[in-house]
Each structure stands twice: as structure tokens, then as C-alpha cells.
Amino acid sequence: MTGVDSELSSGKLVALAAKGLLASGLPIDAAMRLLNWACSFAVALNADGHIIAASDNTSTMLGYPGSRLLECKLTDLVCEQDRDALARTLQAGFRDGEALPTNLQFTKGLNECIWLQLRILAVDGEGVTPFLIVVGYDISAWKVSEDRMIHQALRDPLTGLGNRASMREQMCDAIQDARYTGNGIAVAVLNVDGFRRINDSLGHEVGDAVLRAVGKRLTGALRTEDSVARLGGDDFVILLPGIGNAGEVSIIARRLLTAVRQPLPFDGRQLILTASVGIAIYPQHGDDEVSLLKNADLAMYRAKQNGRDTYCLYTDDLGAEKQRELSVEISMFEAIRNGEFTLHYQPICATTTRDVYAVESLMRWTHNGKGVSPADFIPLAEENGLIHLLGGWALRTAAMQLARWDRSGISLAYMTVNVSPVQFLHPSLPSTIRKALTDSGIDPGRLVLEITESAVMRDPDKAKAVFEEIETMGIRFAIDDFGTGYSNLGNLKRFPLTCLKIDRSFIRDTPGDAEDCALVSMVLVLARELGLEAVAEGVETEEQMAFLAERGCRFIQGWLIAKALPPEVFEESVVSGKLRLHNAGSTPVLRDMVIDD
């Protein structure tokens, strides 16, 4: 028990002792003298709350002469905000014979306040006019310490802003007010775009400085009645009371984005920051702080998907979409246990002969009899970490399938396997590849990893290191969906690439669209100049194939030849002659392949 606890717990014993003495007939003045050495504060009150006796300590503590105290009610000495609470406590004392301990602020002199914890007991008895004995202790130092701890508990130590607990408390209060007044409330969640890159490249000290700067900028961009808190990491939440429509919210959201976007001086340079903002409005998008924060967060992620440096207002469609994503995510874990994921294989063929040289392995998921689009489950797998399990399984399965076809006489030059950006930069990828090669026994040069431009450009230096480590195993690389990302010639030359795969979006409107024709021609020239093979994806018509052949594109894949097929269907198509294999002979790798015209 602390000193304060000990002192406060003894207050009731002192009050009980005083009550016993007074009830036995001891004069009040004598009781006050006894109480003078036992406690800091002691007064007796009549039924009207007037002070009829006070200890010398009380006079000293409050800074009033004893005669002045006897002219006052006790409620005259308490600070204004606590008068009603004291009046209720005194009433309870007379009514019940005792009141619960209460902490109140009293005036001290002209402009000071002190905190007292009071114990109140009623004194009555035969021939005694009922009155109250009030004893107390100065708890000002304890209150200062308590207030400091509360302040620290509600503050973010890095930025000095409120924290999550503080904001939820403010949101609860604002919602209560809004229910009474009918006014709206807007809640915005703001996330700094690319903050992890700042931490990784410039260090955590710079990252902390960025967060402090963002906090100051947000505070400066808001109205006095608004508040901002840091939830953690690079997430901030802004409470906007009195805002109830999309127009007002849009104005403030643009102001916040502009504030964050201002150049931030650093080490003789300037950092340009951007942010993504999601907004939810009470009561349309949630009637409590939990739902408002959740929905604003969903809107923020949609803003990121929309390109970042923008804002998004929550809609019911976002909520329904999130529920669908959650359902898919839960089903994914079940699907792995149940073996619902499979690989299908799409032929890669010679443009002039249609001979099958290779295949691309593509992941498929059939759940409850229906196919789930990779566009739905791959991003979720990247978010929840399952992509490493699924990606490793795909590598091993593809390599084993290639070896199995070799044994059955279906000889392909190579097999391509898609590697997601998250999987590509993960440190476990090299060991996963080694295991796939060891288990299957295939020539490493026959395994081609398809990497998207976004994976390479996410961190070019790290990507180069990954390329170099994996290349030592003999693995080849292709850039998938070329033309849709941000690669440039300098980056292409840095990496040990073998092939460019021209994205289907550029093939779709050829040969009718002059612009797409020019782009495809340019990519083919670029590939030849860099010594890379080119494969056109998404070829669906004879006209497209003829155009590509005329431009010198040697390899195609698409529905014109075949969709992605289950392994057994691919085998049947080869055996039946629907698909004709090129006589691979020594199964050349990409750069060594020659087409017999």
C-alpha cells in the first residue's frame, strides 16, 4: 500500500473515531482540536451545510481565517465545477449516515486550487442535533501524478498527438453530441504513401522525423474544433465534427493531401510525400467509433488502389467487397488443406508453325464447384502471406510435371512459372527454387521465372541481387506483362533477362489499331536489340498471329492455340495431335531456340 493509499484509508477511521467522540458528548471544538493532529482537513456542518466548526489545519490549508470559515457553507469553498457534486455528497451523508469518498477541488486563497479527498459521516444521537463531520487529506500531488499518467496514456510519444485510445474517447463523445444535436461527423484515416521505403532507404530516424512533420502539417490544416491522432505506424486519424456531407469532406480531404504534399527538406534535398485518405461519415457509414474507423480504413485502402495521393469516400459497395474478400480469404485456408489448387498449362508456340515449344504454368482454384479468379485470390494471398506457400507449391509442382512429361515422352524446351512481386523479394525464394530443382531433377535452364515489371521496379537494387543469386543456379527469367509497368532500358540492361512477354492489352486491338501496332513493333525491335526473345500473350485471331509473324515475333500464346489446360488434357491434346510438339531434341533454352521454317 502506498503512502497516499495508507493516508486515505485511515481517513475513515479518523472520521469514525470523531463520530464516536462527538456522539458521546465531546464538544465540537474539542473534537476539532483532536482532529487537528490526525488529518489535514476537518470541519463540522449543520443541516444547511454551514460550517459550525473547523480545525486550525483547515484554516491554514485553505488560507482563510477560522472566523471567515464559520461564515461560509462548505459549498462556498469548493471550486465551481465541483459544487453540485459536493451538494449531492452532503445530501447522501445526511440521508445514509455516510457518503462514499469523493475527490473535489477547493479554492485556496484567491487564485489557487487544491485537491482533497473527503470522508463524510453523520453524527446524531439522543439530545444531539444531527450534523456532519467532514475530514479530508490533500491529494494534490497524487492528482498531478495521475493526470500526468493519463496524459501519457492518451498521447503518442513520437508526435505528441493523441493516440488511438484518445481518439476513440473523442469519437465516442462526438457521437453522443451528434445524436443529441443531429449534426454529422466525418472520420478520415490517412496513410503516408511509400513510408516503408523511406524507413528502409533513409533510416528510422528520418522516418520518425517524417511522421512528426506529417502530424504538424495535418494539425495546421485543420479547424480548431477538429482533432488528429496517430494510430500507429504511418496511420493517422482525423475527427471532423459538424461535417456531414461529401462536399465538405472533399474540401478538407484535398486540404490534407496538399499539406502532406509540400516538400520536406532533408539533408540538402527535398522529400516529396503523398498520402492516401479514406473517409466515413456518421451516421451514414457507421453509428459507433468502431464501424466508422473500420469503414474509413477500407476507403483509405481503396484510395491506394486508385493510385495513391488521393482520397476516397466509403460506400456500401466497399463494405460488401471487403466481406467477399474475407470470405475468399477464409476459404483459401480450407482450400490448401483440401487440395483445391491446381496448375493448368498454356502452350507457347512458334508463330509460323504453331508447334508447341513450351508451356506457362498458371494457378487455378476450384471452390465449391466454381472457379475463383486469380485476380481475386492472388492479391489476398500476397497480403496474408499465403503467397509463399502457394508460390513454393507452384514451383515444385511445375518442375515435377516437366520431369513427369519428360519420362512419358512429352519433351518441352522449358516451363515458365509466375512469381509474384511479394514472393520474388522474399528471402526464402532461392531455397524454394533449389528444392524444386533437387526434387524434380530437371535442368535448371528449363525453368523460366516470369517476373512482372512492378516486382522489378519495387526495389531495383534488391531485385538485381535476387536475380544474380538465382541466376547462379542456371534459372532463366522473363519479364511478364511487358509494357504495363515502369521499366526502362537502363533497368532492362541491368537484369539477366531472357525473354519479354508482350502484354495482351497491346495485342487485343492489333492489327486494326495503329498505335498498338506501333507499340508492339517497337517492343519487338527493342527485344532484338537487347538479345531477348519475345512472346506475345493473348493471341486470339489469325489476323493477330499473321501481324506478329510479319513483325518478326517468333512465339505466341493465347486462345487461338489453346487455353490453359489441366495436365491430363494437355497430354491428351498432344497424343491426339490437336497440339503438335516441336522436335525439341536437346531441349534448347530460350536464347538457343531456332525455328525450322
QUIDA-V188640 format. One record per pair of residues at least 12 apart in sequence whose C-alpha atoms are under 8 Angstrom apart, sorted by the first residue. I is the first residue (numbers start at 1). J is the second residue. D is the distance in Angstrom with one decimal. If there is no record, write none. Layout:
BEGIN
i-><I	I>
j-><J	J>
d-><D	D>
END
This chain:
BEGIN
i-><4	4	7	8	8	11	11	11	11	11	12	14	14	14	14	15	15	15	15	15	15	16	18	18	18	19	19	19	19	22	23	23	23	23	28	28	29	29	32	32	32	33	33	35	36	36	36	39	39	39	39	40	40	40	40	40	40	40	41	41	41	41	41	41	41	41	41	42	42	42	42	42	42	42	42	43	43	43	43	43	44	44	44	44	45	45	45	45	45	46	46	46	47	47	47	47	48	49	49	49	49	50	50	50	50	50	51	51	51	51	51	51	52	53	54	54	54	61	62	62	62	62	63	63	64	75	77	77	78	78	78	78	79	79	79	79	79	82	82	86	89	90	93	93	93	93	94	94	94	94	97	97	97	98	98	98	99	99	99	100	100	101	101	101	101	102	102	102	103	103	103	103	104	104	104	114	114	114	115	115	115	115	116	116	116	116	116	117	117	117	117	118	118	118	118	119	119	119	120	120	120	120	121	121	153	154	156	156	158	158	159	159	159	159	161	161	161	161	162	162	162	163	163	163	163	164	164	164	164	166	167	167	167	167	168	171	171	172	172	174	175	175	175	175	183	183	183	183	184	184	184	184	184	184	184	184	185	185	185	185	185	185	185	185	185	186	186	186	186	186	186	186	186	186	186	186	187	187	187	187	187	187	187	187	187	187	188	188	188	188	188	188	188	188	188	188	189	189	189	189	189	189	189	189	189	189	189	190	190	190	190	190	190	190	190	190	191	191	191	191	191	191	191	192	192	192	192	192	192	193	193	193	193	193	193	195	195	211	214	215	215	215	217	217	218	218	218	221	221	221	222	225	225	226	226	226	226	227	227	243	244	244	245	246	249	253	253	254	254	257	257	257	257	257	257	260	260	260	261	261	261	274	274	275	275	275	276	276	276	276	276	276	276	276	277	277	277	277	277	277	278	278	278	278	278	278	278	278	278	278	278	278	279	279	279	279	279	279	279	279	279	280	280	280	280	280	280	280	285	285	285	295	295	296	296	298	298	298	298	299	299	299	299	299	299	300	325	325	328	329	329	329	332	335	340	340	340	341	341	341	341	342	342	342	343	343	343	343	343	343	343	343	343	344	344	344	344	344	344	344	344	345	345	345	345	345	345	345	345	345	346	346	346	346	346	346	346	346	346	346	347	347	347	347	347	347	347	347	348	348	348	348	348	349	349	349	349	350	350	350	350	351	351	351	351	351	351	351	352	352	352	353	354	354	355	355	355	355	356	356	356	356	356	357	357	357	357	357	357	358	358	358	358	358	359	359	359	359	360	360	360	361	361	361	361	361	361	362	362	362	363	382	382	382	387	387	387	388	391	391	391	392	392	392	394	395	395	395	395	396	396	396	396	396	396	398	398	399	399	399	399	399	399	400	400	400	402	402	403	403	403	410	410	411	411	411	412	412	412	412	413	413	413	413	413	413	414	414	414	414	414	414	414	415	415	415	416	416	416	416	417	417	417	417	418	418	418	419	419	419	420	420	420	421	421	421	421	421	422	424	424	424	424	425	425	425	425	430	430	434	444	444	444	444	445	445	445	445	446	446	446	446	447	447	448	448	448	448	449	449	449	449	450	450	450	450	451	451	451	451	452	452	452	452	452	453	453	453	453	453	453	453	453	454	454	457	457	460	464	464	467	467	468	471	476	476	476	477	477	477	477	478	478	478	478	478	479	479	479	479	480	480	480	480	481	481	481	481	482	482	482	482	483	483	484	493	497	498	498	498	498	498	499	499	499	499	499	499	500	500	500	500	500	501	501	501	501	502	502	502	502	502	502	503	503	503	504	504	504	504	505	506	506	507	507	507	507	507	507	508	508	510	510	510	511	511	511	521	524	524	524	531	532	533	533	533	534	534	534	535	535	535	535	535	536	536	536	536	536	537	537	537	538	538	538	539	539	539	539	539	540	540	540	540	541	542>
j-><139	142	137	117	137	39	119	135	136	137	119	35	38	39	135	119	120	121	133	134	135	121	31	35	133	121	122	123	133	123	123	124	125	128	44	53	53	54	53	54	55	55	56	55	55	56	57	57	135	136	137	57	58	61	135	136	137	138	55	57	58	61	134	135	136	137	138	54	55	57	58	133	134	135	136	55	58	133	134	135	131	132	133	134	74	131	132	133	134	130	131	132	94	130	131	132	73	73	74	75	90	70	71	72	73	74	69	70	71	72	73	74	70	70	66	69	70	108	106	107	108	109	108	109	109	87	106	107	104	105	106	107	104	105	106	107	113	104	105	104	102	120	120	121	122	132	121	122	131	132	121	122	123	120	121	122	119	120	121	119	120	117	118	119	120	117	118	119	115	116	117	118	116	117	118	138	139	140	138	139	140	143	136	137	138	139	140	136	137	138	139	134	135	136	137	134	135	136	132	133	134	135	133	134	165	166	229	230	208	212	211	212	215	230	215	228	229	230	228	229	230	229	230	231	232	229	230	231	232	229	228	229	237	239	289	239	289	288	289	241	282	287	288	289	241	242	243	244	241	242	243	244	245	281	282	283	239	240	241	242	243	244	281	282	283	239	240	241	242	243	244	249	279	280	281	282	237	238	239	240	279	280	281	292	293	296	237	238	239	240	277	278	279	280	293	296	235	236	237	238	277	278	279	293	296	297	300	235	236	237	238	275	276	277	278	300	234	235	236	275	276	277	300	234	235	273	274	275	276	273	274	275	276	308	309	207	234	234	260	228	230	236	259	260	256	259	260	255	256	259	252	240	241	238	239	240	241	239	240	281	281	282	281	313	279	277	311	310	311	274	275	276	277	309	310	273	274	275	273	274	275	308	309	308	309	310	300	301	303	304	308	309	310	311	299	300	303	310	311	312	296	297	298	299	300	301	302	303	311	312	313	314	295	296	297	299	300	311	312	313	314	292	293	295	296	299	313	314	314	315	316	314	319	313	314	314	318	319	322	311	312	313	314	315	318	312	376	380	377	377	380	381	377	367	365	366	367	363	364	365	366	363	364	365	361	362	363	364	394	397	398	566	567	361	362	363	364	564	565	566	567	359	360	361	362	564	565	566	567	570	359	360	361	362	557	558	562	563	564	565	359	360	557	558	561	562	563	564	360	535	555	556	557	555	556	557	561	554	555	556	595	545	548	549	553	554	555	556	549	554	597	597	561	580	579	580	581	582	412	579	580	581	582	412	413	414	581	582	584	412	413	414	415	416	412	414	415	416	415	416	417	398	415	416	417	418	564	417	418	564	394	420	422	423	420	422	423	423	419	420	423	429	432	433	417	417	432	433	436	433	435	436	437	439	440	415	417	415	436	437	440	442	447	436	439	440	415	442	440	441	442	571	581	581	584	587	581	582	584	587	446	584	587	588	589	590	445	446	447	448	587	589	590	446	447	448	447	448	449	450	447	448	449	450	449	450	451	449	450	451	451	452	455	451	452	454	455	456	455	451	455	463	466	455	462	463	466	469	470	473	473	474	475	476	474	475	476	589	475	476	587	589	475	476	475	476	477	478	475	476	477	478	477	478	479	480	477	478	479	480	479	480	481	482	485	479	480	481	482	484	485	486	487	485	486	486	487	491	494	495	495	496	496	496	496	497	498	496	497	498	499	497	498	499	500	501	497	499	500	501	500	501	502	503	501	502	503	504	500	501	502	503	502	503	503	530	532	531	532	533	590	591	527	532	533	534	535	590	527	532	533	534	535	534	535	536	537	520	523	534	535	536	537	536	537	538	536	537	538	539	538	519	520	520	536	537	538	539	544	538	539	543	544	547	543	544	547	551	551	552	553	591	591	554	590	591	553	554	555	553	554	555	556	557	548	553	555	556	557	556	557	558	557	558	559	556	557	558	559	560	558	559	560	561	560	560>
d-><7.7	7.5	7.6	7.5	7.0	7.5	6.5	6.8	6.8	7.7	6.2	7.7	7.0	7.8	7.8	6.9	7.3	6.8	7.0	7.3	6.3	7.5	6.5	7.5	7.7	7.2	7.6	5.8	7.1	7.2	6.3	6.4	6.1	7.5	7.8	6.8	6.6	8.0	7.2	6.3	5.0	6.3	7.8	6.9	5.5	6.4	5.9	8.0	7.0	6.6	6.4	5.7	6.5	7.5	7.7	6.2	5.2	6.7	6.9	6.1	4.7	7.6	7.8	5.4	4.8	6.1	8.0	5.9	5.5	7.7	6.2	7.3	5.6	4.3	6.4	6.4	7.6	6.1	5.3	6.6	6.9	5.5	4.6	6.1	7.8	5.6	5.0	6.5	7.7	7.2	4.7	6.5	7.8	7.2	6.0	7.7	7.9	5.4	6.2	7.5	7.6	7.4	7.5	5.9	4.1	6.3	6.7	5.2	7.1	6.1	5.7	6.3	5.8	6.7	6.9	7.3	7.6	7.3	7.8	6.8	4.6	6.4	5.8	5.3	7.0	6.9	5.8	5.8	7.3	5.9	4.1	5.8	8.0	5.6	5.2	5.7	7.5	6.3	6.7	7.6	7.9	7.5	6.1	6.0	6.0	7.3	7.9	5.8	7.7	7.2	5.7	4.7	7.7	5.8	4.5	6.1	7.0	5.5	6.7	7.1	7.6	6.6	5.6	5.3	7.4	5.6	5.5	7.3	6.8	5.7	4.4	6.4	5.6	6.5	7.7	7.1	7.8	5.6	5.9	5.4	4.7	7.3	6.0	5.4	4.7	5.5	7.1	5.3	5.5	6.8	6.6	6.6	5.7	4.3	7.0	5.7	5.3	6.1	6.7	5.9	4.7	6.7	5.5	6.7	8.0	4.9	7.8	6.6	7.3	6.9	7.0	4.9	6.4	7.7	7.2	6.8	5.3	6.4	6.8	4.4	6.4	5.2	5.3	5.7	7.8	6.8	6.7	4.9	7.8	7.7	7.7	6.2	7.8	7.9	6.4	7.1	5.9	7.3	6.3	6.8	7.9	7.8	7.1	7.8	7.9	5.5	7.5	6.9	6.7	5.1	5.2	4.0	7.8	7.0	5.6	7.0	7.5	5.8	4.6	5.4	5.0	5.7	5.7	5.0	7.6	6.2	5.0	6.4	7.7	5.6	6.5	7.2	6.8	5.8	4.4	6.2	7.0	5.7	4.9	6.1	5.6	5.4	6.3	6.7	7.0	6.7	5.6	5.0	6.7	7.9	6.5	5.5	4.3	6.5	8.0	5.9	6.9	5.7	4.5	6.4	5.6	5.2	6.4	7.4	5.7	5.9	6.4	5.7	5.1	6.1	7.9	6.5	5.7	4.4	6.6	6.9	5.7	4.7	6.4	5.5	5.4	6.5	7.5	5.8	7.0	7.3	6.2	4.4	6.6	7.2	5.5	4.9	6.5	6.8	7.4	7.4	7.0	6.8	6.1	7.8	7.8	8.0	5.8	6.5	6.2	6.7	7.3	6.6	6.3	6.6	7.8	7.5	7.1	7.2	5.7	5.0	6.5	5.3	7.0	7.8	6.3	7.1	7.6	7.6	7.8	7.1	6.6	7.9	7.7	6.9	6.3	7.8	7.9	6.9	7.1	6.1	6.0	6.8	5.1	5.2	7.7	7.4	5.1	6.5	4.9	7.0	5.9	7.7	5.7	5.8	5.3	5.2	5.3	5.7	7.4	4.9	6.5	6.4	4.4	6.4	4.8	5.9	7.0	4.2	3.6	7.3	7.7	6.7	5.7	5.0	5.9	7.0	7.6	4.5	7.7	6.2	7.2	7.6	6.3	4.8	5.9	5.8	7.5	6.0	4.8	7.7	6.3	5.4	7.1	7.6	7.9	6.3	7.2	7.6	6.3	7.2	7.0	7.6	7.8	7.9	5.4	5.9	5.0	7.9	7.2	6.4	7.8	7.6	7.1	7.5	6.7	7.8	7.9	7.3	5.9	5.8	6.7	7.0	5.8	4.6	6.8	6.0	5.3	6.4	6.1	5.5	4.7	5.8	7.2	7.8	7.6	6.8	7.7	5.7	5.2	6.4	6.8	5.3	4.8	4.5	6.3	5.7	5.5	4.6	6.1	4.7	5.0	6.3	6.7	7.3	5.2	5.2	6.6	7.6	7.2	7.7	6.6	5.8	4.0	6.1	4.4	6.6	6.2	7.9	7.4	6.7	7.9	7.4	7.1	7.9	6.6	5.8	4.8	5.5	5.5	6.2	7.8	5.8	4.7	6.5	7.3	6.6	7.6	5.9	7.1	5.3	5.1	5.9	6.6	7.4	7.3	7.5	7.5	7.5	7.4	5.3	5.3	5.0	7.8	6.9	6.0	4.6	5.6	5.7	5.6	7.5	6.5	5.6	7.2	5.2	5.4	5.1	5.8	7.9	7.7	7.0	5.2	6.4	5.8	4.6	6.3	6.7	7.0	6.0	5.4	7.3	8.0	7.3	7.3	7.2	7.3	7.9	6.2	7.9	7.8	7.7	6.6	5.9	6.8	7.8	7.1	7.9	6.0	7.8	7.5	6.6	7.8	7.0	6.3	7.8	7.6	4.5	7.8	7.7	7.6	7.3	7.2	7.7	6.3	6.9	5.8	6.9	7.3	7.7	7.4	4.9	7.0	7.6	6.1	7.2	6.1	7.9	7.9	7.8	6.7	7.3	7.6	7.9	6.5	6.4	6.3	6.1	4.4	5.7	6.2	7.9	7.6	4.1	5.8	6.9	7.5	6.8	8.0	6.2	5.3	6.1	6.0	4.5	5.6	6.4	7.5	6.3	5.1	5.8	5.9	4.7	6.5	6.5	6.0	5.7	6.9	7.5	7.2	7.2	7.0	6.9	4.2	7.7	7.5	7.7	7.1	8.0	7.8	7.8	7.4	6.8	7.1	7.5	6.1	7.8	6.7	5.1	5.2	7.9	5.3	5.2	6.1	6.2	7.4	7.6	8.0	6.3	5.9	6.4	6.2	4.7	5.2	6.7	7.5	6.4	4.9	6.1	6.0	4.8	5.7	5.5	7.2	6.2	5.1	5.5	5.6	4.7	6.3	7.5	7.9	6.4	6.9	7.3	6.7	7.6	5.2	6.5	6.1	5.9	7.1	6.9	6.8	7.7	7.3	6.1	6.8	6.8	7.5	7.5	7.9	7.0	6.2	7.1	5.1	5.5	6.7	5.8	5.6	4.5	5.6	6.9	7.3	6.4	5.0	6.0	6.6	5.1	7.3	7.3	5.8	5.7	4.1	7.4	6.3	5.6	5.0	5.5	6.9	6.6	7.1	7.6	7.2	8.0	5.3	6.4	6.8	6.9	7.9	5.1	4.6	5.6	7.3	7.5	6.9	6.7	6.3	4.8	6.3	5.8	4.7	5.8	6.6	7.6	7.7	7.1	6.1	4.8	5.9	6.9	5.7	7.5	7.2	4.9	4.5	7.3	7.9	7.4	6.7	7.5	7.4	7.3	6.7	6.7	7.2	7.1	7.5	8.0	5.9	7.6	6.9	6.1	6.3	6.4	7.5	7.3	6.7	8.0	7.2	7.9	6.8	6.7	6.3	7.0	6.7	7.0	7.1	4.8	5.2	7.3	8.0	7.3	6.5	4.7	6.3	6.0	5.1	5.9	6.2	4.4	6.8	6.7	6.0	4.4	6.4	6.0	5.8	5.1	4.4	7.8	5.9	7.4>
END
